[in-house]
Amino acid sequence: MYDLEGKVALVTGASNKRGIGCASALRLAREGADIVVNGRYRPPERFTPWEREEGWHGIDSLVAEVRAMGRRGLAVTADVSNSREINDMVEKAVSEFGRIDILVNNAALVAKDLGWANVVDVDEEMWKKGITVNLTGVFLMCKAVAKQMIKQGRGGKIINVASLSGKRSQAARAAYSASKAGVLSLTQTLALELGQYQINVNAVCPSATVTWGTMGTRINDEMKQGLSEDEAITKVYKEVYGKVLGDDLFGPLQRLGKAEDISNVIAFLASDQSSYIHGQAINVCGGRLMVR
């Protein structure tokens, strides 16, 4: 659908097999791009049972899938909140492929990682952790890659994965919501500054997206009992969240989002077909937030 032949994409936060980063890297590879994938190191004991059953080894497994498509792939372990590690990663990418044309900033701590607490009870260190990874990490990645794109003189695409929570905050999620709202503001600032170099900067705002995560083992167990993946997801989420969220759990489309739903929009924003879309924050939320 989109011709990304000859392009090089760097995707952060891609170590989860069912995550947005992994889905985006594979989609961009299918469209023709060579791929640099980033993730933090996880020792074997940190992989979930379903990951181990599927023989998943993080970004190394992802690169193997990319190469199986006939594309070049490079895995780089780096902490996106560490500028030195980011600069090293960009240097490795350029040394290997000669350039970076697309940046997908996906690495982040999700709400559950930051805990659920009202502002008056939020742990200060947890607040700092959320802002450092989710906002400062995006800033540092954009800073390093934008410099490279400007140097190349060929334009580029920067796509920041924000969240619907950055537009519509929720109680007990202050650090997460604030960090994602910051990503949206940063996206607009970058769009104003980088437009002169023909570097498009946009954000996507997913709502609740099934990346398995803490639910993966339960979903996998239900599938072993004969349910399809969609049936297993529906059953597990109804059991966990149904009593709290009721009919709002699945939204107007009556389903939860999948990583592929987000990666479809990211692929479009990475293509030349989106060349006049700039400084936008696109909702990918199944109708949970409608604006005019």
Secondary structure, 3 states (H helix, E strand, C coil): CCCCCCCEEEECCCCCCCCHHHHHHHHHHHCCCEEEEEECCCCHHHCCHHHHHCCCCCHHHHHHHHHHCCCCEEEEECCCCCHHHHHHHHHHHHHHHCCCCEEEECCCCCHHHHCCECHHHCCHHHHHHHHHHHHHHHHHHHHHHHHHHHHHCCCEEEEEECCHHHCCCCCCEHHHHHHHHHHHHHHHHHHHHHHHHCEEEEEEEECCEECCHHHHHHHHHHHHCCCCHHHHHHHHHHHHHHHHHHHHHCCCCCCCEEHHHHHHHHHHHHCHHHCCCCCCEEEECCCCCCCC
